[in-house]
């Protein structure tokens, strides 16, 4: 008997369906480059076209996965409560092509928790994960995997209610979030609507992990605490800001993209830069200090920063100018 598989890199819906059929706990699909996963939607559809996107959309809510492919030797496959989480990285321009108007209209982008950390200057460090922390994390995952389903045959999960304090917080936040969702438009409105559900999911994860790490003897069904819900709401609100920022980046023009990259480059260097420093960093793009100064002048005109005069040093000389980003 093959051991259960919890993590896979195979992007095809058929392979995922086979693995989910043998694993009622669900699956994690992890790819260094998510472009391969997006490409798999239509890779094996032949001349007739078609896409596997509806199947993946269904997996987001742990619905029923049905595969009726003629090529499948063992006939049709049906998996109840099929749940597959997806994680990976992708370049912004590649993601922009994958999340076209059709994909956004179908709700594909809204199902992702997007994060795009700002660029930072690389610095050498020998900091590493503490061995004790790594062991604690390993024990946590092991203990989580020992939690049985409420009914393994029917793939029925445990059900957690909210504590009275958490319920009060949820009702207040639900109404505020509803107003924000109604005020949003397009893909941002879709993202906010899905993030509402993520608040409950993240609260459940925080709660179960807290219980499991505190009690290795098994899971006790306690109501979700106010602390777990508060942590989940804080995460969701952060991801909402990231979603707005990433969607803006995906729709930017080439000129806007170059401007953003220049701002990020300056931010990574403390928020200020001389034109000669910019020119030396990329002499091909800015052959002279005048070219670099023109690029910084454009940022000033767009309201991203300002020039500040620098007085001569102790040895004398001419005063200079340094560009500062607006904070």
C-alpha positions, 0 to 999 in steps of 0.5 A, a space after each residue: 500500500 502506497 503512503 498517503 500523499 499530502 504534497 504534489 507538484 503535478 499540475 494536472 487535474 487528473 493527477 490531483 483527482 487520483 491523489 485526492 481519491 486516496 486522501 480525504 484530508 486534502 492536498 497541497 500543490 506546490 510549484 516554484 513557478 505557478 505558470 506551469 499550473 496555469 498552462 495545465 488548464 488547456 494543455 491536454 484539451 486537444 483541438 476541441 479547446 476547453 479548460 480545467 479552470 472550472 474544476 479548480 474553481 470547485 476545489 476552492 470550496 472543497 466541492 465534489 470533483 467529477 472527472 469523466 475523461 475518455 482517456 481515463 482507463 478506470 472510468 469516471 472519477 468522483 471525489 467528495 469534499 475534494 480540497 486542494 490548496 495551491 502555493 507558489 511564486 510567479 512573475 507579475 507580467 506572467 500573472 497578468 497574462 494568466 489573470 486575463 479578463 475571462 479568468 478574473 470574471 470567473 473568480 480565479 484571481 479572487 481565490 488567491 491570497 496575493 503577496 508581493 513584498 517590496 524589493 530589498 537590498 540583499 545583505 549577507 546573514 548567517 541567521 538560521 532557523 533555530 533547531 528547537 523551533 524547527 523541531 517544534 514545527 515538525 511536531 506540530 505538523 505531525 500532531 495535526 496529521 494525527 487528528 482524525 476526521 469526524 467521519 473518515 468514510 464520508 469525509 466529514 470534517 469537524 465543525 467548530 462554532 464561534 465563541 460568544 465574544 468571537 461571534 460579536 466581533 464577527 458580526 461587527 466586522 461582517 457589516 463593516 466588510 460588507 460596506 467595503 465590498 459594496 463600495 469596490 468594483 470589478 476584480 477588487 470587489 470579487 477579491 474582497 468578497 472571497 476574503 470574507 470567507 478567508 477570515 473564517 478559514 484563517 480563524 479556524 487554522 489559527 484556532 486548531 493550530 493553537 489547540 494542537 500546539 498546546 495539547 499534543 494528546 489530541 484535538 478537543 473541540 472548543 469554540 473558536 476564540 476571539 483571539 483567533 478571529 482577531 488574528 484572522 481579521 488582521 491577516 485578511 485586512 493585510 491581504 486586502 491591501 496587497 490584493 489592491 496593490 497587486 491588481 494595480 500592478 497587473 494593469 499598469 502600463 510600461 511607463 507606470 511599471 518603470 516608474 514603480 520599479 525606480 521608486 522601489 529601487 530608491 526605497 530599498 536604498 533608504 529613500 534617497 539617491 543622487 543622480 550619479 548613484 542612479 547612473 552608476 547603478 545602470 549605465 546602459 539605461 542612464 548613460 549620463 548623470 543628466 539622463 539619471 537626473 531627468 528620470 528623477 525629475 519625472 518622479 518629482 513631477 509625478 509627486 513621488 519625491 522632491 529635490 533637496 539641496 546638499 551644502 558643500 562639505 568641509 573641503 568646500 566645493 559646489 553644493 549638490 542635490 539629492 532626491 528624496 522620496 515622499 513618505 
